[in-house]
Amino acid sequence: MRILIVNDDGLYSNGMIHLEEELKKKFEVYVICPDRQRSATSQAITIRETLLVEKVTETHYKVNGFPVDCVNIGLYSNLIPPIDIVISGINHGPNLGDDIHYSGTVGAARHALIHDKFAIAISYENPDLNGNFSRVAKWFAKWFENNYKLLNKNVLYNINYPLENNDISEDYPYPEVEFTFQGKRLYKDQYEILEEENQKQWILKLKETILGKEIKPGSDFYAIQNKKISITPLTLDSTHWEELKKWKKHAIRYE
């Protein structure tokens, strides 16, 4: 099993470092990450500009692109051997509900799925760059070793680990795992006007995003709220099947 680790937090992020440290004990691991913070870039990909790839060690590379570029380079540049699975993370902060549409972490894993690779995105509820990601990485490595043969190549597994105290003992029992459905995230954005010219041109900065959520039993939000590890199986098919059936049924009426 040959693993490619990518993320949207950069090559030196605490989450990625601990994840690689645990996975390489049992598997062959390569790491390709952006050369800077690339959160909320979804599935952005570089198609018209050149990319600079820097080899940091024999198994570590950094790219002046997006998380999806990292996956694409891993799959098609021949810089590393053929990959069996892409694991994106460990992200600093959760990716719950509609976050999955914006997340560079999930976007990278989704790109791997599109290109017929096993795909996992893993995030930790702790946004602290200096947070303790060791326990999360240890839990994931153990879960992955026990379950990778059960993975479905047509599914993106979006994993979220609940917040724990940084000083929690390594021997403390891991949270319970719950398989969940995607919840509903609520967003309210506010912009700040930095410069204005004659009421014709403005320079804006996103000042604040107020996050809300709908907590329903069985959802990813519900699991995290109850201090459980959430694993949500996601698909690529965005078809609303009930709506499709409705319009097919009434197609003649509306022609």
Secondary structure per residue as TSV (DSSP state, phi and psi in degrees):
chain	resnum	aa	ss	phi	psi
A	1	M	-	360.0	117.2
A	2	R	E	-108.7	124.0
A	3	I	E	-109.7	137.9
A	4	L	E	-109.1	121.1
A	5	I	E	-97.9	130.3
A	6	V	E	-131.2	170.5
A	7	N	-	-162.2	-175.1
A	8	D	S	-119.3	8.4
A	9	D	S	-103.0	-7.0
A	10	G	-	102.9	164.3
A	11	L	T	-64.6	-25.6
A	12	Y	T	-107.7	20.6
A	13	S	-	-72.1	145.4
A	14	N	H	-59.8	-41.3
A	15	G	H	-62.4	-45.3
A	16	M	H	-66.3	-42.3
A	17	I	H	-59.2	-46.4
A	18	H	H	-69.3	-37.0
A	19	L	H	-61.9	-48.0
A	20	E	H	-63.4	-41.4
A	21	E	H	-56.1	-39.9
A	22	E	H	-79.5	-42.8
A	23	L	H	-68.9	-33.7
A	24	K	T	-72.1	-8.3
A	25	K	T	-67.7	-27.9
A	26	K	T	-124.2	-15.6
A	27	F	S	-132.5	162.0
A	28	E	E	-83.2	124.7
A	29	V	E	-127.3	134.4
A	30	Y	E	-121.3	150.6
A	31	V	E	-128.5	125.7
A	32	I	E	-131.4	119.4
A	33	C	E	-133.3	158.8
A	34	P	E	-64.1	155.8
A	35	D	S	-85.0	5.3
A	36	R	S	-158.2	175.3
A	37	Q	-	-64.6	126.8
A	38	R	-	-132.4	37.1
A	39	S	T	-65.3	153.9
A	40	A	T	59.2	34.6
A	41	T	-	-102.9	2.0
A	42	S	T	49.6	-125.1
A	43	Q	T	-108.4	32.8
A	44	A	-	-58.7	139.2
A	45	I	-	-140.3	145.5
A	46	T	-	-86.8	118.2
A	47	I	S	-122.7	-20.0
A	48	R	S	-114.3	-13.6
A	49	E	S	-109.0	162.4
A	50	T	-	-79.7	160.0
A	51	L	-	-121.4	138.3
A	52	L	-	-100.8	118.8
A	53	V	E	-110.3	126.7
A	54	E	E	-115.4	126.7
A	55	K	E	-83.8	115.7
A	56	V	-	-91.7	-44.0
A	57	T	S	-139.2	-173.7
A	58	E	S	-63.9	-23.4
A	59	T	S	-124.2	6.3
A	60	H	E	-123.3	131.0
A	61	Y	E	-134.8	149.7
A	62	K	E	-127.4	149.1
A	63	V	E	-132.1	140.3
A	64	N	S	-86.6	49.2
A	65	G	S	-137.0	-155.3
A	66	F	-	-98.9	167.8
A	67	P	H	-54.8	-39.5
A	68	V	H	-64.9	-35.8
A	69	D	H	-59.0	-39.7
A	70	C	H	-61.0	-42.6
A	71	V	H	-64.6	-47.2
A	72	N	H	-61.9	-40.7
A	73	I	H	-64.9	-40.3
A	74	G	H	-62.6	-33.2
A	75	L	H	-87.7	-31.2
A	76	Y	H	-127.9	-0.9
A	77	S	S	-89.8	-15.5
A	78	N	S	65.9	18.2
A	79	L	S	-78.4	-25.5
A	80	I	S	-130.2	162.5
A	81	P	-	-65.0	164.9
A	82	P	-	-56.1	138.9
A	83	I	-	-102.2	143.0
A	84	D	S	-94.7	-35.9
A	85	I	E	-147.3	145.1
A	86	V	E	-109.1	126.3
A	87	I	E	-116.8	121.0
A	88	S	E	-107.3	120.1
A	89	G	E	140.2	-162.1
A	90	I	E	-77.3	124.6
A	91	N	E	-72.9	144.9
A	92	H	E	-86.2	92.0
A	93	G	S	118.5	154.7
A	94	P	-	-77.1	160.5
A	95	N	-	-130.2	89.7
A	96	L	-	-120.5	151.2
A	97	G	T	57.1	-133.9
A	98	D	T	-72.9	-3.2
A	99	D	H	-54.8	-29.4
A	100	I	H	-62.9	-21.6
A	101	H	H	-80.7	-22.1
A	102	Y	H	-101.8	-26.8
A	103	S	-	-63.5	129.5
A	104	G	H	-69.7	-31.3
A	105	T	H	-63.2	-51.6
A	106	V	H	-70.2	-37.3
A	107	G	H	-58.6	-40.1
A	108	A	H	-64.6	-43.5
A	109	A	H	-65.2	-39.0
A	110	R	H	-63.0	-37.9
A	111	H	H	-62.4	-40.5
A	112	A	H	-61.4	-41.1
A	113	L	H	-63.1	-42.8
A	114	I	H	-58.6	-33.5
A	115	H	T	-97.4	28.2
A	116	D	T	64.3	38.2
A	117	K	-	-118.8	150.0
A	118	F	E	-60.7	144.1
A	119	A	E	-143.4	131.6
A	120	I	E	-136.0	136.2
A	121	A	E	-116.1	131.8
A	122	I	E	-129.9	132.5
A	123	S	E	-133.0	151.0
A	124	Y	E	-116.3	137.6
A	125	E	S	-63.7	-7.0
A	126	N	-	-92.6	113.2
A	127	P	-	-81.8	-5.8
A	128	D	-	-66.1	119.8
A	129	L	T	-63.2	-22.4
A	130	N	T	-103.0	14.0
A	131	G	S	-67.2	165.6
A	132	N	-	-84.1	102.3
A	133	F	-	-99.4	2.8
A	134	S	H	-62.8	-46.8
A	135	R	H	-65.7	-39.3
A	136	V	H	-62.6	-44.5
A	137	A	H	-65.1	-41.0
A	138	K	H	-64.6	-44.0
A	139	W	H	-61.0	-47.2
A	140	F	H	-62.7	-43.2
A	141	A	H	-59.3	-40.5
A	142	K	H	-67.7	-45.2
A	143	W	H	-62.3	-43.2
A	144	F	H	-64.5	-44.7
A	145	E	H	-60.5	-35.9
A	146	N	H	-81.8	-18.5
A	147	N	H	-127.8	-2.7
A	148	Y	G	-62.3	-26.7
A	149	K	G	-72.2	-13.8
A	150	L	G	-94.0	-6.2
A	151	L	-	-65.7	146.5
A	152	N	-	-103.8	129.0
A	153	K	T	-71.2	-9.6
A	154	N	T	-102.8	14.9
A	155	V	-	-131.1	138.1
A	156	L	E	-98.7	122.3
A	157	Y	E	-94.5	109.5
A	158	N	E	-97.4	109.5
A	159	I	E	-106.8	132.4
A	160	N	E	-127.0	128.5
A	161	Y	E	-105.6	131.0
A	162	P	-	-71.1	155.7
A	163	L	-	-63.3	136.2
A	164	E	-	-128.5	159.9
A	165	N	-	-64.7	141.9
A	166	N	T	-61.8	-27.5
A	167	D	T	-96.0	15.8
A	168	I	-	-64.4	142.4
A	169	S	-	-67.3	141.9
A	170	E	T	-64.0	-21.6
A	171	D	T	-87.6	-7.7
A	172	Y	S	-66.8	139.6
A	173	P	-	-57.2	141.8
A	174	Y	-	-71.5	155.7
A	175	P	-	-62.7	158.4
A	176	E	-	-69.9	147.1
A	177	V	E	-95.2	135.1
A	178	E	E	-132.0	129.2
A	179	F	E	-82.6	132.3
A	180	T	-	-133.0	169.3
A	181	F	B	-104.3	161.1
A	182	Q	-	-67.2	125.8
A	183	G	-	-85.6	-171.6
A	184	K	E	-113.2	118.1
A	185	R	E	-94.6	143.0
A	186	L	E	-114.3	133.8
A	187	Y	E	-124.1	142.7
A	188	K	E	-139.9	111.9
A	189	D	E	-99.4	150.6
A	190	Q	E	-132.4	133.8
A	191	Y	E	-109.0	148.0
A	192	E	E	-110.4	132.2
A	193	I	E	-85.8	114.9
A	194	L	E	-88.4	-39.1
A	195	E	E	-143.9	149.0
A	196	E	E	-139.5	140.5
A	197	E	E	-132.1	105.3
A	198	N	T	54.9	32.4
A	199	Q	T	55.7	24.6
A	200	K	T	-123.4	-18.9
A	201	Q	E	-145.4	136.3
A	202	W	E	-135.2	146.8
A	203	I	E	-109.9	118.8
A	204	L	E	-113.7	153.8
A	205	K	E	-134.7	133.8
A	206	L	E	-66.6	111.2
A	207	K	E	-82.5	-42.6
A	208	E	E	-158.9	143.0
A	209	T	E	-121.1	115.9
A	210	I	E	-89.5	120.6
A	211	L	E	-99.7	132.3
A	212	G	E	-126.0	-178.2
A	213	K	E	-163.5	152.8
A	214	E	E	-103.6	119.5
A	215	I	-	-100.5	107.6
A	216	K	-	-117.5	139.1
A	217	P	T	-53.5	133.5
A	218	G	T	94.4	-9.9
A	219	S	B	-87.1	167.3
A	220	D	H	-62.7	-40.4
A	221	F	H	-61.3	-41.2
A	222	Y	H	-63.2	-43.1
A	223	A	H	-62.5	-47.2
A	224	I	H	-65.5	-40.1
A	225	Q	H	-59.7	-32.9
A	226	N	T	-95.2	19.6
A	227	K	T	60.3	39.6
A	228	K	-	-113.7	155.0
A	229	I	E	-78.2	126.1
A	230	S	E	-99.7	128.5
A	231	I	E	-122.5	113.9
A	232	T	E	-111.2	116.5
A	233	P	E	-79.1	119.4
A	234	L	E	-111.7	150.9
A	235	T	-	-118.9	169.1
A	236	L	S	-87.1	-21.5
A	237	D	-	-72.4	114.3
A	238	S	-	-98.9	9.5
A	239	T	-	-64.2	133.1
A	240	H	-	-90.5	96.7
A	241	W	H	-66.8	-38.1
A	242	E	H	-65.6	-39.4
A	243	E	H	-66.2	-39.0
A	244	L	H	-61.9	-44.3
A	245	K	H	-62.6	-40.5
A	246	K	H	-59.9	-48.4
A	247	W	H	-72.3	-31.8
A	248	K	H	-65.8	-38.8
A	249	K	H	-65.3	-35.7
A	250	H	T	-106.4	17.2
A	251	A	T	-59.3	-42.2
A	252	I	T	-63.9	-38.0
A	253	R	T	-62.5	-34.2
A	254	Y	T	-102.5	7.7
A	255	E	-	-75.1	360.0
